[in-house]
Amino acid sequence: MPMKATLVLLVFIISLSGAAAQEKDLSYYYGQALEAKKAGDYPRFYDMIVQASTLHPYHQGIQYERGIACALTNRPEEAINFLKRAVLTNAAFDLQADALKELQPREDFKKLLALQSSLGTPIITSDTAFVLPDRRLHLESIAVGKRGLYGAAVHQRKVVHLHNGVLTDFTSEAQDGLTAVLGIRLDEKRNILWACSSPLPVMKNYDSSQTSALFKYDLSTRKLLGKYQTAEKTNAVFGDLLISAKGTVFISDSRNSTIFTLEETTQKLIPWFTSSELWSLQGITFSDDESHVFIADYVKGIFRLDVKTKELILLENTHDVSLKSIDGLLWYKNSLIAIQNGTNPMRAARYYLNAAHTAITNFTIIDRGHPAFNEPTNGCITNDTFFYIANSQWSGYDEQHNLKDESQLHKTVILKMTLSNK
């Protein structure tokens, strides 16, 4: 599991256990299930894994173990159901395990094996757009505009600029109080570059007392036009930015599952939307008419938020594809471009929507198992071309959060693909 995905899961489990405030939490039931499995007490294995699955119905590891438990307690249909759900997220799960031998003659199990094989097959449709020379550069997101590419640097706490093959600093390290820069957006109409940053242990000179903030820069002069923080002190982690046609800024806070907006009168970041339904908020994007905001929840899938009514729904998905583990999310002509770095294999995919924006009608894989992949994160769409980071450096740190030796790091690869109307 990628480092960033692991952090997301740990934060969720801790919050779930704390919120439950009960003796028998997720870790208890999951641990009891595995102990019963090891002891050969399969009825108890099933009972305990069902309890764990009830607390966390979306985790592919729990789904897989429930499939095993079902197979060992003569529940073949239920076993196939949960094994399929697990494999749709992680195609590397072992379906040849001894515990599943009784399922092998079944036609539905044979179909599952064929599906697993297809899910693990690499697909490559993109081309290499840029290769950045600095191996120590850890980019989380990018923006491509008329003047080149801009990147949000996590470890080095700055914004970089690539123009005509030359990489320079748009800001210096920690300039204006920048911490780990995670989100970046261009508003070329207003000549503005927006960036959001949050203090993270992997950044240089980490200081936990620092706070997350939104930064507004003049795109031409590179001068700071404004720095904005939340009206009340929070432990927010600002991950993604969204700019409306009117220039209003929205920011996703993955730690508190909240979307903030910049209030013009107070010049403070205030909560715009939050919901307990969101478990791990990641990328956010508008529909073309800005009537809906689509929200990537790393654990649950894709939500649609009605801007006027604030109604939140989880998109329906009846296809053989998982909407879990989405980091970056972008809108393009009644479809959503998703970067999924917690699936196995990792992938970038396009999900087509119905007219009401309530369900997935079809999907295509842009890239899956690309050889350049090392935790792809975020991207952007410019002039019908999708650009995205293939290999962020989340795996480039040691246990003390120090960047590894340059010989163990790789140049950052930016992939691109021209999108069609189909």
C-alpha positions in Angstrom: 0.0 0.0 0.0 1.4 3.5 -0.9 2.7 5.6 2.0 0.0 8.3 1.5 -2.7 5.7 1.3 -1.4 4.0 4.5 -1.6 7.4 6.3 -5.1 7.9 5.1 -6.2 4.4 6.5 -4.4 4.9 9.8 -6.1 8.3 10.4 -9.5 6.7 9.5 -9.1 3.7 11.8 -7.9 5.9 14.7 -10.8 8.3 14.3 -13.3 5.4 13.9 -12.1 3.8 17.1 -12.2 7.0 19.0 -15.6 7.9 17.7 -17.0 4.5 18.6 -15.8 4.9 22.2 -16.3 1.2 22.8 -14.2 -1.7 24.0 -14.9 -3.9 21.0 -13.8 -1.8 18.1 -12.6 -2.6 14.5 -9.2 -3.7 15.6 -10.7 -6.0 18.2 -13.1 -7.8 15.8 -10.5 -8.0 13.0 -7.9 -9.4 15.4 -10.3 -11.9 16.8 -11.3 -13.0 13.3 -7.7 -13.7 12.3 -7.0 -15.6 15.6 -10.1 -17.8 15.0 -9.0 -18.4 11.4 -5.6 -19.5 12.6 -7.1 -21.8 15.2 -9.4 -23.4 12.7 -12.5 -22.1 14.4 -14.3 -21.1 11.2 -17.7 -20.3 12.6 -16.2 -17.8 15.0 -13.9 -16.5 12.2 -17.0 -15.8 10.2 -18.9 -14.1 13.1 -15.9 -11.9 14.0 -15.1 -10.8 10.4 -18.8 -9.9 9.8 -18.6 -7.6 12.9 -15.4 -6.0 11.5 -17.0 -5.7 8.1 -20.0 -4.0 9.6 -17.7 -1.4 11.2 -15.7 -0.9 8.0 -17.6 -2.3 5.0 -15.3 -0.6 2.4 -11.9 -2.0 3.3 -10.7 -4.5 0.7 -8.6 -6.5 3.2 -11.7 -7.1 5.4 -13.7 -7.9 2.3 -11.2 -10.6 1.2 -11.1 -12.2 4.7 -14.9 -12.2 4.8 -14.8 -14.0 1.4 -12.4 -16.6 2.9 -14.6 -17.0 6.0 -17.7 -17.5 3.8 -16.0 -20.2 1.7 -14.9 -22.0 4.9 -18.4 -22.0 6.3 -20.3 -23.1 3.2 -21.6 -19.7 2.0 -20.3 -19.8 -1.6 -22.5 -17.0 -3.1 -21.6 -14.7 -0.3 -17.9 -15.7 -0.7 -17.9 -14.8 -4.4 -19.6 -11.5 -3.7 -17.0 -10.3 -1.1 -14.0 -11.8 -3.0 -15.1 -9.8 -6.1 -15.4 -6.6 -4.1 -11.9 -7.1 -2.7 -10.4 -8.0 -6.1 -11.9 -4.9 -7.8 -9.7 -2.8 -5.5 -6.7 -5.1 -5.3 -6.2 -7.5 -8.1 -3.3 -9.2 -6.3 -5.4 -11.0 -3.7 -4.8 -14.7 -3.7 -7.7 -16.5 -5.2 -5.8 -19.8 -5.4 -5.7 -20.2 -1.6 -6.5 -23.6 -0.1 -9.5 -22.1 1.7 -11.1 -21.4 -1.7 -10.7 -24.9 -3.2 -14.4 -25.7 -2.8 -15.2 -22.7 -5.0 -13.0 -23.7 -8.0 -15.6 -25.8 -9.9 -18.2 -23.0 -9.8 -18.8 -20.9 -12.9 -19.1 -17.7 -11.0 -15.7 -18.3 -9.4 -14.1 -19.0 -12.8 -15.5 -15.7 -14.0 -14.0 -14.0 -11.0 -10.6 -15.5 -11.9 -10.9 -14.1 -15.4 -11.9 -10.7 -14.1 -8.9 -10.8 -11.7 -6.6 -11.5 -14.7 -8.0 -8.7 -16.7 -7.8 -6.2 -13.8 -4.1 -6.9 -13.5 -3.3 -6.4 -17.1 -1.3 -3.1 -17.8 -2.9 -0.5 -20.0 -0.9 2.5 -21.3 -2.5 5.2 -23.4 -0.6 8.3 -22.2 2.7 9.9 -23.3 5.5 11.5 -21.4 5.0 15.2 -21.2 7.8 16.3 -18.9 10.6 14.8 -16.9 11.8 17.1 -14.1 15.5 16.9 -13.4 15.5 17.4 -9.6 15.3 13.9 -8.0 14.7 15.4 -4.6 11.6 17.2 -5.8 8.4 15.8 -4.3 5.4 17.2 -6.2 1.9 16.6 -5.0 0.0 18.6 -7.7 0.6 20.5 -10.9 -1.0 23.2 -13.0 -0.3 23.8 -16.6 -0.9 27.2 -18.3 0.2 29.5 -21.0 3.6 30.1 -19.3 4.4 26.4 -18.6 4.0 24.0 -15.7 3.8 24.9 -12.0 4.3 22.4 -9.3 3.5 22.1 -5.6 6.6 20.9 -3.7 5.9 19.1 -0.5 9.3 18.5 1.0 10.9 21.7 -0.2 8.0 23.9 0.8 7.8 25.9 -2.4 6.2 26.3 -5.8 8.3 25.5 -8.9 8.0 26.6 -12.5 9.0 24.7 -15.6 9.2 26.8 -18.8 10.9 25.7 -22.0 12.6 22.9 -20.2 14.1 25.1 -17.5 13.0 24.4 -13.9 13.1 27.4 -11.6 11.6 28.5 -8.3 8.3 30.4 -8.4 8.7 30.9 -4.7 11.7 30.2 -2.5 11.6 27.5 0.2 9.3 28.4 3.0 8.7 31.8 1.5 5.8 33.7 3.1 5.4 30.9 5.7 4.8 28.2 3.1 4.7 24.7 4.7 4.3 21.5 2.6 2.6 22.7 -0.6 -0.2 20.3 -1.5 -2.7 22.1 -3.8 -2.1 24.5 -6.6 -4.4 26.2 -9.2 -4.0 28.9 -11.9 -6.5 31.6 -12.4 -5.0 33.0 -15.6 -8.0 35.2 -16.3 -7.2 37.2 -13.1 -3.4 36.6 -13.3 -3.3 34.7 -10.0 -1.6 31.5 -8.8 -3.3 30.0 -5.7 -1.5 27.5 -3.5 -2.5 25.8 -0.2 0.0 24.3 2.3 -0.1 22.3 5.5 2.6 21.3 8.0 3.6 17.7 7.4 6.4 15.6 9.0 8.0 15.0 5.6 8.7 18.7 4.9 11.9 20.5 5.6 12.2 21.9 9.1 8.9 20.5 10.3 7.2 22.5 13.0 3.9 21.1 14.3 2.9 24.5 15.7 2.6 25.9 12.2 -0.9 26.1 10.6 -2.4 25.4 7.2 -2.9 28.4 4.9 -4.0 29.6 1.5 -1.6 31.7 -0.5 -2.5 34.1 -3.4 0.4 35.1 -5.8 0.6 37.5 -8.7 1.3 35.2 -11.7 3.5 37.7 -13.4 5.5 39.3 -10.5 5.4 36.2 -8.2 4.6 38.6 -5.3 2.4 37.5 -2.5 -1.0 39.2 -2.7 -2.6 37.5 0.3 -2.2 34.8 2.9 -5.4 33.4 4.5 -6.0 31.1 7.4 -9.0 29.6 9.1 -11.1 31.8 11.3 -10.8 29.3 14.1 -7.6 27.3 14.8 -7.9 23.7 13.4 -5.5 20.9 12.5 -6.6 21.1 8.9 -4.7 19.4 6.1 -5.5 21.4 2.9 -5.2 19.0 0.0 -6.9 20.3 -3.1 -8.1 23.7 -4.5 -11.1 24.6 -6.6 -11.7 28.0 -8.2 -15.2 29.0 -9.5 -15.8 31.0 -12.6 -16.3 34.0 -10.4 -12.9 33.5 -8.7 -14.2 32.0 -5.4 -11.8 29.6 -3.8 -12.7 26.3 -2.2 -10.2 24.1 -0.3 -10.6 20.5 0.8 -9.5 19.6 4.3 -8.8 15.8 4.4 -8.3 15.7 8.2 -11.7 17.1 9.1 -13.6 16.1 6.0 -14.5 19.8 5.4 -14.5 22.1 2.4 -13.5 25.6 3.3 -14.1 28.8 1.2 -12.4 32.2 1.3 -15.0 34.7 2.6 -14.5 38.1 0.8 -15.6 40.3 3.7 -13.5 38.9 6.5 -10.7 37.5 4.3 -10.8 34.3 6.4 -11.3 30.7 5.5 -14.6 29.5 6.8 -16.3 26.0 6.6 -18.5 25.8 3.6 -19.5 22.1 3.8 -18.9 19.2 6.1 -20.5 15.8 6.6 -20.0 12.7 8.7 -20.7 10.7 5.6 -17.2 11.7 4.3 -14.5 9.5 5.7 -11.4 10.6 3.8 -11.9 13.7 1.6 -9.4 14.1 -1.3 -9.8 15.7 -4.7 -12.7 18.1 -5.4 -14.0 19.4 -8.8 -17.0 21.3 -10.2 -19.4 20.2 -12.9 -19.2 22.5 -16.0 -22.2 24.6 -14.8 -20.9 24.6 -11.2 -24.2 23.2 -9.9 -22.4 20.2 -8.4 -19.1 19.6 -6.6 -17.8 16.1 -7.0 -15.8 14.8 -4.0 -13.3 12.0 -4.0 -13.6 10.0 -0.7 -10.5 7.7 -0.5 -12.5 5.1 1.4 -16.0 5.2 0.0 -15.8 6.4 -3.6 -17.2 9.6 -5.3 -19.8 11.8 -3.8 -21.9 14.5 -5.6 -22.7 17.6 -3.6 -25.5 20.0 -4.8 -24.1 23.5 -4.4 -27.5 25.1 -3.7 -29.2 22.5 -1.4 -26.0 20.9 -0.1 -27.5 17.5 -0.7 -24.8 14.9 -0.7 -25.1 11.6 -2.5 -22.7 8.7 -3.3 -22.6 8.1 -7.0 -24.2 4.8 -8.1 -21.8 2.3 -9.6 -22.9 -1.1 -11.0 -19.9 -1.7 -13.1 -17.0 -4.1 -12.4 -14.7 -1.3 -11.2 -13.9 0.2 -7.9 -14.2 3.9 -7.2 -12.1 3.7 -4.0 -8.6 5.1 -3.5 -9.1 8.2 -5.6 -6.6 11.0 -4.9 -6.9 13.5 -7.8 -10.3 14.2 -9.4 -11.1 16.3 -12.4 -14.2 17.2 -14.4 -14.2 16.8 -18.2 -17.3 16.9 -20.4 -19.8 15.0 -18.3 -17.1 12.6 -17.0 -14.7 12.5 -14.1 -11.0 11.8 -14.5 -9.7 10.0 -11.4 -6.2 9.1 -10.3 -6.4 6.0 -8.1 -3.2 5.4 -6.2 -4.5 2.9 -3.6 -5.8 0.4 -6.1 -3.6 -2.5 -7.2 -2.5 -1.9 -9.9 -2.6 1.9 -9.6 -4.5 3.6 -12.4 -5.9 6.7 -14.0 -9.4 6.3 -15.3 -12.3 8.2 -16.9 -15.8 7.7 -15.4 -18.8 8.8 -17.5 -21.9 10.1 -15.8 -25.6 10.1 -16.6 -27.4 13.4 -17.3 -28.5 13.8 -13.6 -24.9 13.2 -12.4 -26.1 10.5 -10.0 -24.5 7.4 -11.5 -21.6 6.0 -13.5 -22.7 4.9 -16.9 -19.4 3.7 -18.3 -15.7 3.9 -17.8 -12.4 3.7 -19.6 -8.9 3.1 -18.3 -6.3 5.8 -19.2 -3.3 4.1 -17.6 -3.0 1.0 -15.4 0.2 -0.4 -14.1 2.2 2.2 -16.0 6.0 1.5 -15.5 6.5 5.1 -14.4 3.9 4.8 -11.6 5.2 5.3 -8.1 2.1 6.7 -6.3 0.5 9.0 -8.9 -1.3 11.8 -7.2 -2.9 14.8 -9.0 -3.2 16.4 -12.4 -4.9 19.1 -14.4 -6.6 19.5 -17.8 -5.5 22.2 -20.2 -6.8 22.6 -23.7 -8.3 19.1 -23.7 -5.1 17.5 -22.5 -4.9 15.7 -19.2 -1.5 16.1 -17.4 -0.7 14.2 -14.2 2.1 13.2 -11.9 3.1 9.6 -12.4 5.6 9.3 -9.5 5.3 11.4 -6.4 8.0 10.9 -3.8 5.8 9.7 -0.9 7.9 6.5 -0.9 11.1 8.5 -0.9 11.4 9.0 2.9 12.9 6.9 5.7 11.2 6.1 9.0 12.4 9.5 10.4 10.7 11.3 7.5 14.0 12.3 6.0 14.3 12.2 2.2 16.3 9.2 1.1 19.6 9.4 -0.7 19.3 10.8 -4.2 20.4 7.5 -5.7 17.2 5.9 -4.3 15.0 8.6 -5.8 13.6 9.2 -9.3 13.1 12.1 -11.6 9.5 13.2 -11.5 7.6 12.1 -14.6 4.5 14.0 -15.8 2.3 12.1 -18.2 -0.2 13.5 -20.7 -3.1 12.3 -22.8 -5.4 14.1 -25.2 -9.0 13.6 -24.1 -11.8 13.0 -26.6 -15.5 13.8 -26.4 -16.3 10.0 -26.4 
